Amino acid sequence: MLDAVLSVYSFAGLVEESEEDFQEIKNLVISPSIICYCMMLAVYAKNERLDNAYSLLEEMAHSKKSNVVQAIGQLIQGDFDDESNWQIMDYVFDQINAQVCGFGMRFYNSPLEALWWLGQRARAARVLNEAFKRGFFPELFRQNKLLWSLDVHRMWPGSTSIALSIWLNDLYGEFKDRSDLPHVTSMVIAHGKMERDSAVHESPIAKAVLSFLETNLPPSSFSFSGWNEGRLICQRKQLSALLSALKESSVESDKGEIIPLSNSPLPINATVRSSYPNGRRDRPSALDADGTKTILNGTETALLPSKWEKHRIRILIDGLDCGSSKTPDMATVQNSKE
């Protein structure tokens, strides 16, 4: 119940109320869930309370109570950007598939929300891709000769924004490579009864979509359809004019993106890493996953054989209920060879 209340405060951008609810959750459970942590990060970032956000992010990255919270905190900080270090996140994401679908949706929406508001767009795009390839949000992207569609009705504002960024970049890429466009381009923000009610225009998702379009595209590029209040559309003639204007204005980045997907610097990294050898922050051996070496106190030591490494990581993500008291500590993980 408190999680649901926190989500309402977070979407509304209410910092004090969110802090009060988050503290109450901390007093009631061993560790707040990863969803609660990410909602707090998002509400801090929305209100430009970056010192609070960075402090909470450090708390997550050093968590001894929940290894999932620790892993997501380090993901947001960029500790897993290198491909060789991504293995630990693959294990975490794979484990989510064993949970019920509703939890998986909330799990992916929460770090996407935090990543978007903290300006970590490239990392958010990578997390969304991991969710999509594991079967979450299967309705997200649709493309055929008649229709290109983006369906965000099960997403949060932050994940909606990153999905829009990816989709518009793909549209632009397709337009540059070929001239034939679909008859209609559509964004779906609601299903069912809400499709017939104009009140859906005031929903957090609708507001996120409209704000994003207003910021990144010319006015009136997309509009609500007369036959469905939960869908914004753009006809082929309008879409062609829009993409042509974007192409002529040379707004694309070096990567050919009209919506740049990059990671904003996190000031916390410079502060934290300065206290580590060579200015680099290395994770303890229980979180290293490059299969070659581990660094403890600035010295290299050999990793366990690969079969023990897999066993160790399995222990690390045991209790993936995002706050279980059964989650083992690092000493247990490092002693798993015995």
C-alpha positions as YAML, in Angstrom:
chain: A
units: angstrom
residues:
- id: 1
  name: MET
  ca: [0.00, 0.00, 0.00]
- id: 2
  name: LEU
  ca: [2.79, 2.45, 0.90]
- id: 3
  name: ASP
  ca: [4.49, 1.61, -2.41]
- id: 4
  name: ALA
  ca: [1.35, 2.67, -4.27]
- id: 5
  name: VAL
  ca: [1.14, 5.91, -2.29]
- id: 6
  name: LEU
  ca: [4.80, 6.62, -3.07]
- id: 7
  name: SER
  ca: [4.16, 6.13, -6.78]
- id: 8
  name: VAL
  ca: [1.37, 8.73, -6.68]
- id: 9
  name: TYR
  ca: [3.62, 11.24, -4.92]
- id: 10
  name: SER
  ca: [6.49, 10.50, -7.30]
- id: 11
  name: PHE
  ca: [4.42, 10.98, -10.46]
- id: 12
  name: ALA
  ca: [3.08, 14.24, -9.01]
- id: 13
  name: GLY
  ca: [6.61, 15.42, -8.20]
- id: 14
  name: LEU
  ca: [5.90, 15.89, -4.47]
- id: 15
  name: VAL
  ca: [9.28, 15.68, -2.75]
- id: 16
  name: GLU
  ca: [8.41, 16.12, 0.94]
- id: 17
  name: GLU
  ca: [5.47, 13.73, 0.78]
- id: 18
  name: SER
  ca: [7.61, 11.17, -1.06]
- id: 19
  name: GLU
  ca: [10.38, 11.45, 1.53]
- id: 20
  name: GLU
  ca: [7.94, 10.97, 4.39]
- id: 21
  name: ASP
  ca: [6.40, 7.89, 2.77]
- id: 22
  name: PHE
  ca: [9.82, 6.46, 1.86]
- id: 23
  name: GLN
  ca: [11.04, 6.87, 5.43]
- id: 24
  name: GLU
  ca: [7.94, 5.10, 6.71]
- id: 25
  name: ILE
  ca: [8.66, 2.22, 4.34]
- id: 26
  name: LYS
  ca: [12.24, 2.08, 5.65]
- id: 27
  name: ASN
  ca: [10.93, 1.85, 9.20]
- id: 28
  name: LEU
  ca: [8.64, -1.06, 8.34]
- id: 29
  name: VAL
  ca: [10.86, -3.30, 6.18]
- id: 30
  name: ILE
  ca: [14.48, -4.41, 6.15]
- id: 31
  name: SER
  ca: [15.09, -2.68, 2.83]
- id: 32
  name: PRO
  ca: [12.75, -0.73, 0.52]
- id: 33
  name: SER
  ca: [12.18, -2.37, -2.83]
- id: 34
  name: ILE
  ca: [14.13, -1.35, -5.91]
- id: 35
  name: ILE
  ca: [10.90, 0.19, -7.20]
- id: 36
  name: CYS
  ca: [10.71, 2.51, -4.16]
- id: 37
  name: TYR
  ca: [14.34, 3.54, -4.50]
- id: 38
  name: CYS
  ca: [13.95, 4.37, -8.19]
- id: 39
  name: MET
  ca: [10.78, 6.38, -7.59]
- id: 40
  name: MET
  ca: [12.64, 8.46, -5.02]
- id: 41
  name: LEU
  ca: [15.52, 9.01, -7.44]
- id: 42
  name: ALA
  ca: [13.03, 10.15, -10.08]
- id: 43
  name: VAL
  ca: [11.19, 12.60, -7.84]
- id: 44
  name: TYR
  ca: [14.48, 14.12, -6.66]
- id: 45
  name: ALA
  ca: [15.72, 14.51, -10.24]
- id: 46
  name: LYS
  ca: [12.41, 16.03, -11.42]
- id: 47
  name: ASN
  ca: [12.73, 18.71, -8.75]
- id: 48
  name: GLU
  ca: [16.45, 19.24, -9.38]
- id: 49
  name: ARG
  ca: [17.31, 18.01, -5.90]
- id: 50
  name: LEU
  ca: [20.40, 16.42, -7.33]
- id: 51
  name: ASP
  ca: [22.40, 16.28, -4.10]
- id: 52
  name: ASN
  ca: [19.63, 14.19, -2.58]
- id: 53
  name: ALA
  ca: [19.49, 12.01, -5.69]
- id: 54
  name: TYR
  ca: [23.24, 11.37, -5.71]
- id: 55
  name: SER
  ca: [23.26, 10.61, -1.99]
- id: 56
  name: LEU
  ca: [20.45, 8.08, -2.45]
- id: 57
  name: LEU
  ca: [22.22, 6.61, -5.46]
- id: 58
  name: GLU
  ca: [25.32, 6.03, -3.38]
- id: 59
  name: GLU
  ca: [23.19, 4.38, -0.71]
- id: 60
  name: MET
  ca: [21.85, 2.03, -3.37]
- id: 61
  name: ALA
  ca: [25.25, 1.23, -4.85]
- id: 62
  name: HIS
  ca: [26.62, 0.31, -1.39]
- id: 63
  name: SER
  ca: [23.52, -1.49, -0.12]
- id: 64
  name: LYS
  ca: [24.27, -4.51, 2.07]
- id: 65
  name: LYS
  ca: [20.61, -5.44, 2.47]
- id: 66
  name: SER
  ca: [19.51, -5.98, -1.13]
- id: 67
  name: ASN
  ca: [21.83, -7.06, -3.90]
- id: 68
  name: VAL
  ca: [19.26, -6.07, -6.53]
- id: 69
  name: VAL
  ca: [19.17, -2.52, -5.18]
- id: 70
  name: GLN
  ca: [22.98, -2.54, -5.22]
- id: 71
  name: ALA
  ca: [23.16, -3.80, -8.81]
- id: 72
  name: ILE
  ca: [20.65, -1.26, -10.15]
- id: 73
  name: GLY
  ca: [22.41, 1.54, -8.29]
- id: 74
  name: GLN
  ca: [25.69, 0.57, -9.93]
- id: 75
  name: LEU
  ca: [23.95, 0.24, -13.30]
- id: 76
  name: ILE
  ca: [22.68, 3.83, -13.04]
- id: 77
  name: GLN
  ca: [26.17, 5.04, -12.07]
- id: 78
  name: GLY
  ca: [27.63, 3.38, -15.15]
- id: 79
  name: ASP
  ca: [29.58, 0.56, -13.51]
- id: 80
  name: PHE
  ca: [28.20, -1.94, -16.04]
- id: 81
  name: ASP
  ca: [28.62, 0.12, -19.23]
- id: 82
  name: ASP
  ca: [31.45, -2.09, -20.39]
- id: 83
  name: GLU
  ca: [30.17, -5.15, -22.24]
- id: 84
  name: SER
  ca: [32.35, -7.49, -20.18]
- id: 85
  name: ASN
  ca: [30.67, -6.27, -16.99]
- id: 86
  name: TRP
  ca: [27.11, -6.57, -18.27]
- id: 87
  name: GLN
  ca: [26.84, -10.27, -17.36]
- id: 88
  name: ILE
  ca: [25.66, -9.54, -13.85]
- id: 89
  name: MET
  ca: [22.72, -7.53, -15.24]
- id: 90
  name: ASP
  ca: [21.86, -10.36, -17.61]
- id: 91
  name: TYR
  ca: [21.51, -12.65, -14.59]
- id: 92
  name: VAL
  ca: [19.31, -10.11, -12.79]
- id: 93
  name: PHE
  ca: [17.07, -9.48, -15.81]
- id: 94
  name: ASP
  ca: [16.77, -13.19, -16.60]
- id: 95
  name: GLN
  ca: [15.60, -13.84, -13.06]
- id: 96
  name: ILE
  ca: [12.79, -11.30, -13.50]
- id: 97
  name: ASN
  ca: [11.21, -13.59, -16.10]
- id: 98
  name: ALA
  ca: [10.45, -16.03, -13.28]
- id: 99
  name: GLN
  ca: [8.30, -13.40, -11.54]
- id: 100
  name: VAL
  ca: [4.67, -12.59, -12.35]
- id: 101
  name: CYS
  ca: [4.16, -10.28, -15.34]
- id: 102
  name: GLY
  ca: [2.85, -7.37, -13.25]
- id: 103
  name: PHE
  ca: [5.99, -7.29, -11.14]
- id: 104
  name: GLY
  ca: [8.20, -7.44, -14.23]
- id: 105
  name: MET
  ca: [6.45, -4.41, -15.73]
- id: 106
  name: ARG
  ca: [6.92, -2.39, -12.54]
- id: 107
  name: PHE
  ca: [10.50, -3.60, -12.19]
- id: 108
  name: TYR
  ca: [11.52, -2.33, -15.62]
- id: 109
  name: ASN
  ca: [9.46, 0.86, -15.42]
- id: 110
  name: SER
  ca: [11.13, 1.93, -12.17]
- id: 111
  name: PRO
  ca: [14.82, 2.09, -13.26]
- id: 112
  name: LEU
  ca: [13.74, 3.52, -16.62]
- id: 113
  name: GLU
  ca: [11.97, 6.31, -14.73]
- id: 114
  name: ALA
  ca: [15.07, 7.06, -12.66]
- id: 115
  name: LEU
  ca: [17.45, 6.81, -15.62]
- id: 116
  name: TRP
  ca: [15.38, 9.19, -17.75]
- id: 117
  name: TRP
  ca: [15.08, 11.93, -15.15]
- id: 118
  name: LEU
  ca: [18.76, 11.63, -14.23]
- id: 119
  name: GLY
  ca: [19.69, 12.15, -17.88]
- id: 120
  name: GLN
  ca: [21.03, 8.63, -18.42]
- id: 121
  name: ARG
  ca: [19.34, 8.17, -21.80]
- id: 122
  name: ALA
  ca: [21.74, 5.65, -23.37]
- id: 123
  name: ARG
  ca: [21.58, 3.40, -20.31]
- id: 124
  name: ALA
  ca: [17.78, 3.70, -20.28]
- id: 125
  name: ALA
  ca: [17.63, 2.65, -23.93]
- id: 126
  name: ARG
  ca: [19.75, -0.40, -23.13]
- id: 127
  name: VAL
  ca: [17.51, -1.41, -20.21]
- id: 128
  name: LEU
  ca: [14.37, -1.00, -22.35]
- id: 129
  name: ASN
  ca: [15.94, -3.19, -25.03]
- id: 130
  name: GLU
  ca: [16.65, -5.86, -22.41]
- id: 131
  name: ALA
  ca: [13.00, -5.73, -21.29]
- id: 132
  name: PHE
  ca: [11.69, -5.93, -24.85]
- id: 133
  name: LYS
  ca: [13.83, -8.88, -25.89]
- id: 134
  name: ARG
  ca: [12.72, -10.77, -22.76]
- id: 135
  name: GLY
  ca: [9.05, -10.43, -23.72]
- id: 136
  name: PHE
  ca: [7.99, -7.36, -21.71]
- id: 137
  name: PHE
  ca: [6.03, -4.61, -23.51]
- id: 138
  name: PRO
  ca: [5.50, -6.80, -26.61]
- id: 139
  name: GLU
  ca: [3.01, -4.27, -27.99]
- id: 140
  name: LEU
  ca: [5.52, -1.42, -27.85]
- id: 141
  name: PHE
  ca: [6.62, -1.24, -31.50]
- id: 142
  name: ARG
  ca: [4.51, -2.18, -34.54]
- id: 143
  name: GLN
  ca: [5.47, -1.53, -38.14]
- id: 144
  name: ASN
  ca: [3.95, -2.47, -41.50]
- id: 145
  name: LYS
  ca: [3.21, -0.77, -44.83]
- id: 146
  name: LEU
  ca: [0.04, 0.88, -43.55]
- id: 147
  name: LEU
  ca: [0.87, 1.73, -39.97]
- id: 148
  name: TRP
  ca: [3.80, 2.51, -37.70]
- id: 149
  name: SER
  ca: [2.71, 2.41, -34.08]
- id: 150
  name: LEU
  ca: [4.09, 3.02, -30.59]
- id: 151
  name: ASP
  ca: [2.03, 1.67, -27.68]
- id: 152
  name: VAL
  ca: [3.02, 3.06, -24.26]
- id: 153
  name: HIS
  ca: [-0.19, 2.43, -22.31]
- id: 154
  name: ARG
  ca: [1.60, 0.19, -19.76]
- id: 155
  name: MET
  ca: [4.57, 2.48, -19.23]
- id: 156
  name: TRP
  ca: [5.46, 5.22, -16.78]
- id: 157
  name: PRO
  ca: [6.35, 8.78, -17.90]
- id: 158
  name: GLY
  ca: [10.12, 8.18, -17.90]
- id: 159
  name: SER
  ca: [9.96, 4.88, -19.79]
- id: 160
  name: THR
  ca: [7.44, 6.48, -22.18]
- id: 161
  name: SER
  ca: [9.92, 9.25, -22.95]
- id: 162
  name: ILE
  ca: [12.77, 6.86, -23.70]
- id: 163
  name: ALA
  ca: [10.48, 4.69, -25.87]
- id: 164
  name: LEU
  ca: [9.42, 7.81, -27.79]
- id: 165
  name: SER
  ca: [13.05, 8.77, -28.30]
- id: 166
  name: ILE
  ca: [13.95, 5.36, -29.72]
- id: 167
  name: TRP
  ca: [10.84, 5.25, -31.91]
- id: 168
  name: LEU
  ca: [11.31, 8.72, -33.41]
- id: 169
  name: ASN
  ca: [14.97, 8.00, -34.10]
- id: 170
  name: ASP
  ca: [13.94, 4.78, -35.86]
- id: 171
  name: LEU
  ca: [11.31, 6.67, -37.89]
- id: 172
  name: TYR
  ca: [13.90, 9.20, -38.95]
- id: 173
  name: GLY
  ca: [16.37, 6.46, -39.87]
- id: 174
  name: GLU
  ca: [13.75, 4.67, -41.97]
- id: 175
  name: PHE
  ca: [12.84, 7.95, -43.71]
- id: 176
  name: LYS
  ca: [16.47, 8.63, -44.65]
- id: 177
  name: ASP
  ca: [16.91, 5.13, -46.03]
- id: 178
  name: ARG
  ca: [13.67, 4.99, -48.05]
- id: 179
  name: SER
  ca: [10.95, 7.31, -49.33]
- id: 180
  name: ASP
  ca: [7.79, 5.23, -48.75]
- id: 181
  name: LEU
  ca: [6.06, 6.07, -45.48]
- id: 182
  name: PRO
  ca: [3.02, 4.43, -43.84]
- id: 183
  name: HIS
  ca: [-0.44, 5.94, -44.30]
- id: 184
  name: VAL
  ca: [-0.73, 6.59, -40.57]
- id: 185
  name: THR
  ca: [1.71, 6.90, -37.67]
- id: 186
  name: SER
  ca: [0.12, 6.28, -34.29]
- id: 187
  name: MET
  ca: [0.93, 6.63, -30.57]
- id: 188
  name: VAL
  ca: [-1.30, 4.62, -28.23]
- id: 189
  name: ILE
  ca: [-1.59, 5.92, -24.65]
- id: 190
  name: ALA
  ca: [-4.75, 4.13, -23.47]
- id: 191
  name: HIS
  ca: [-6.82, 1.01, -24.12]
- id: 192
  name: GLY
  ca: [-10.34, -0.13, -23.29]
- id: 193
  name: LYS
  ca: [-12.89, 2.22, -21.77]
- id: 194
  name: MET
  ca: [-10.37, 5.03, -21.45]
- id: 195
  name: GLU
  ca: [-10.21, 5.27, -25.24]
- id: 196
  name: ARG
  ca: [-13.69, 6.85, -25.18]
- id: 197
  name: ASP
  ca: [-13.03, 9.38, -22.43]
- id: 198
  name: SER
  ca: [-11.23, 12.67, -23.13]
- id: 199
  name: ALA
  ca: [-10.14, 12.71, -19.47]
- id: 200
  name: VAL
  ca: [-7.32, 10.39, -20.55]
- id: 201
  name: HIS
  ca: [-5.61, 13.51, -21.93]
- id: 202
  name: GLU
  ca: [-4.86, 14.48, -18.31]
- id: 203
  name: SER
  ca: [-3.22, 11.17, -17.41]
- id: 204
  name: PRO
  ca: [0.51, 11.12, -16.54]
- id: 205
  name: ILE
  ca: [1.30, 9.19, -19.73]
- id: 206
  name: ALA
  ca: [-0.60, 11.62, -21.96]
- id: 207
  name: LYS
  ca: [1.07, 14.60, -20.30]
- id: 208
  name: ALA
  ca: [4.48, 12.98, -20.72]
- id: 209
  name: VAL
  ca: [3.85, 12.32, -24.43]
- id: 210
  name: LEU
  ca: [2.50, 15.81, -25.14]
- id: 211
  name: SER
  ca: [5.34, 17.46, -23.23]
- id: 212
  name: PHE
  ca: [7.91, 15.37, -25.10]
- id: 213
  name: LEU
  ca: [6.40, 16.19, -28.50]
- id: 214
  name: GLU
  ca: [6.15, 19.89, -27.67]
- id: 215
  name: THR
  ca: [9.82, 19.96, -26.67]
- id: 216
  name: ASN
  ca: [11.28, 17.94, -29.53]
- id: 217
  name: LEU
  ca: [9.00, 18.34, -32.57]
- id: 218
  name: PRO
  ca: [7.28, 21.18, -34.45]
- id: 219
  name: PRO
  ca: [3.77, 22.09, -33.18]
- id: 220
  name: SER
  ca: [0.77, 20.02, -34.31]
- id: 221
  name: SER
  ca: [2.92, 17.15, -35.57]
- id: 222
  name: PHE
  ca: [0.65, 14.65, -33.81]
- id: 223
  name: SER
  ca: [-2.94, 15.16, -32.66]
- id: 224
  name: PHE
  ca: [-5.62, 13.12, -30.91]
- id: 225
  name: SER
  ca: [-7.78, 11.20, -33.35]
- id: 226
  name: GLY
  ca: [-11.50, 11.94, -33.51]
- id: 227
  name: TRP
  ca: [-12.42, 8.28, -33.17]
- id: 228
  name: ASN
  ca: [-10.13, 7.33, -30.27]
- id: 229
  name: GLU
  ca: [-9.20, 9.58, -27.34]
- id: 230
  name: GLY
  ca: [-6.33, 7.29, -26.38]
- id: 231
  name: ARG
  ca: [-4.45, 7.61, -29.66]
- id: 232
  name: LEU
  ca: [-2.41, 10.37, -31.27]
- id: 233
  name: ILE
  ca: [-1.93, 10.14, -35.03]
- id: 234
  name: CYS
  ca: [0.04, 11.73, -37.83]
- id: 235
  name: GLN
  ca: [-0.98, 11.25, -41.49]
- id: 236
  name: ARG
  ca: [1.60, 10.39, -44.14]
- id: 237
  name: LYS
  ca: [1.65, 13.88, -45.66]
- id: 238
  name: GLN
  ca: [2.26, 15.48, -42.27]
- id: 239
  name: LEU
  ca: [4.87, 12.89, -41.34]
- id: 240
  name: SER
  ca: [6.77, 13.41, -44.60]
- id: 241
  name: ALA
  ca: [6.82, 17.18, -44.07]
- id: 242
  name: LEU
  ca: [7.92, 16.72, -40.45]
- id: 243
  name: LEU
  ca: [10.80, 14.38, -41.23]
- id: 244
  name: SER
  ca: [11.90, 16.46, -44.22]
- id: 245
  name: ALA
  ca: [12.04, 19.56, -42.04]
- id: 246
  name: LEU
  ca: [14.08, 17.71, -39.43]
- id: 247
  name: LYS
  ca: [16.47, 16.46, -42.11]
- id: 248
  name: GLU
  ca: [16.96, 19.94, -43.61]
- id: 249
  name: SER
  ca: [17.49, 21.53, -40.22]
- id: 250
  name: SER
  ca: [20.40, 19.14, -39.53]
- id: 251
  name: VAL
  ca: [19.26, 18.51, -35.98]
- id: 252
  name: GLU
  ca: [20.60, 14.97, -35.96]
- id: 253
  name: SER
  ca: [23.50, 13.99, -33.74]
- id: 254
  name: ASP
  ca: [26.74, 12.35, -34.84]
- id: 255
  name: LYS
  ca: [24.95, 9.02, -34.50]
- id: 256
  name: GLY
  ca: [22.14, 10.12, -36.82]
- id: 257
  name: GLU
  ca: [19.67, 10.62, -33.96]
- id: 258
  name: ILE
  ca: [17.17, 13.47, -33.84]
- id: 259
  name: ILE
  ca: [16.68, 12.74, -30.13]
- id: 260
  name: PRO
  ca: [20.21, 12.28, -28.72]
- id: 261
  name: LEU
  ca: [20.55, 9.21, -26.52]
- id: 262
  name: SER
  ca: [23.56, 9.94, -24.36]
- id: 263
  name: ASN
  ca: [24.41, 9.82, -20.66]
- id: 264
  name: SER
  ca: [24.75, 13.07, -18.73]
- id: 265
  name: PRO
  ca: [27.75, 13.15, -16.39]
- id: 266
  name: LEU
  ca: [26.96, 12.18, -12.82]
- id: 267
  name: PRO
  ca: [28.99, 14.48, -10.51]
- id: 268
  name: ILE
  ca: [28.98, 11.79, -7.86]
- id: 269
  name: ASN
  ca: [31.28, 9.61, -9.93]
- id: 270
  name: ALA
  ca: [34.20, 12.03, -9.76]
- id: 271
  name: THR
  ca: [33.84, 12.37, -5.99]
- id: 272
  name: VAL
  ca: [33.57, 8.67, -5.31]
- id: 273
  name: ARG
  ca: [36.16, 7.40, -7.73]
- id: 274
  name: SER
  ca: [38.82, 9.80, -6.48]
- id: 275
  name: SER
  ca: [39.13, 7.68, -3.31]
- id: 276
  name: TYR
  ca: [39.88, 4.51, -5.30]
- id: 277
  name: PRO
  ca: [43.20, 3.38, -6.77]
- id: 278
  name: ASN
  ca: [43.89, 4.85, -10.23]
- id: 279
  name: GLY
  ca: [40.75, 7.01, -9.86]
- id: 280
  name: ARG
  ca: [38.61, 4.02, -10.80]
- id: 281
  name: ARG
  ca: [35.87, 2.50, -8.74]
- id: 282
  name: ASP
  ca: [35.96, -1.29, -8.88]
- id: 283
  name: ARG
  ca: [33.28, -3.51, -7.47]
- id: 284
  name: PRO
  ca: [34.10, -6.17, -4.87]
- id: 285
  name: SER
  ca: [34.76, -9.64, -6.18]
- id: 286
  name: ALA
  ca: [31.18, -10.75, -5.60]
- id: 287
  name: LEU
  ca: [29.99, -8.34, -8.29]
- id: 288
  name: ASP
  ca: [32.80, -8.68, -10.82]
- id: 289
  name: ALA
  ca: [31.65, -10.64, -13.83]
- id: 290
  name: ASP
  ca: [34.33, -10.23, -16.49]
- id: 291
  name: GLY
  ca: [35.60, -13.77, -15.99]
- id: 292
  name: THR
  ca: [39.27, -12.77, -15.79]
- id: 293
  name: LYS
  ca: [40.19, -11.04, -12.54]
- id: 294
  name: THR
  ca: [38.90, -9.30, -9.47]
- id: 295
  name: ILE
  ca: [40.25, -6.32, -7.56]
- id: 296
  name: LEU
  ca: [40.13, -6.07, -3.79]
- id: 297
  name: ASN
  ca: [41.82, -3.17, -2.00]
- id: 298
  name: GLY
  ca: [43.60, -2.25, -5.22]
- id: 299
  name: THR
  ca: [45.25, -5.66, -5.75]
- id: 300
  name: GLU
  ca: [44.40, -8.30, -8.29]
- id: 301
  name: THR
  ca: [43.43, -11.80, -7.23]
- id: 302
  name: ALA
  ca: [42.41, -14.80, -9.28]
- id: 303
  name: LEU
  ca: [38.75, -15.51, -9.75]
- id: 304
  name: LEU
  ca: [37.21, -18.84, -8.91]
- id: 305
  name: PRO
  ca: [36.81, -21.29, -11.77]
- id: 306
  name: SER
  ca: [33.90, -20.46, -14.07]
- id: 307
  name: LYS
  ca: [31.56, -23.05, -12.54]
- id: 308
  name: TRP
  ca: [32.06, -21.50, -9.11]
- id: 309
  name: GLU
  ca: [31.63, -18.00, -10.58]
- id: 310
  name: LYS
  ca: [28.20, -19.00, -11.89]
- id: 311
  name: HIS
  ca: [27.28, -20.52, -8.54]
- id: 312
  name: ARG
  ca: [28.44, -17.35, -6.78]
- id: 313
  name: ILE
  ca: [26.32, -15.10, -8.99]
- id: 314
  name: ARG
  ca: [23.29, -17.32, -8.50]
- id: 315
  name: ILE
  ca: [23.68, -16.87, -4.74]
- id: 316
  name: LEU
  ca: [24.10, -13.13, -5.25]
- id: 317
  name: ILE
  ca: [20.71, -12.75, -6.93]
- id: 318
  name: ASP
  ca: [18.92, -15.21, -4.68]
- id: 319
  name: GLY
  ca: [15.90, -13.65, -3.03]
- id: 320
  name: LEU
  ca: [15.12, -11.32, -5.93]
- id: 321
  name: ASP
  ca: [12.06, -9.97, -4.20]
- id: 322
  name: CYS
  ca: [13.88, -6.62, -4.01]
- id: 323
  name: GLY
  ca: [14.27, -6.39, -0.29]
- id: 324
  name: SER
  ca: [14.09, -9.90, 1.12]
- id: 325
  name: SER
  ca: [15.77, -10.53, 4.44]
- id: 326
  name: LYS
  ca: [17.01, -13.80, 2.97]
- id: 327
  name: THR
  ca: [19.35, -12.08, 0.54]
- id: 328
  name: PRO
  ca: [22.88, -13.26, 1.42]
- id: 329
  name: ASP
  ca: [25.61, -10.83, 2.35]
- id: 330
  name: MET
  ca: [28.88, -10.52, 0.47]
- id: 331
  name: ALA
  ca: [30.75, -12.74, 2.94]
- id: 332
  name: THR
  ca: [28.32, -15.57, 2.15]
- id: 333
  name: VAL
  ca: [28.82, -15.01, -1.57]
- id: 334
  name: GLN
  ca: [32.60, -14.97, -1.35]
- id: 335
  name: ASN
  ca: [32.59, -18.16, 0.73]
- id: 336
  name: SER
  ca: [30.29, -19.97, -1.70]
- id: 337
  name: LYS
  ca: [33.20, -22.05, -3.01]
- id: 338
  name: GLU
  ca: [33.22, -24.00, 0.22]
...
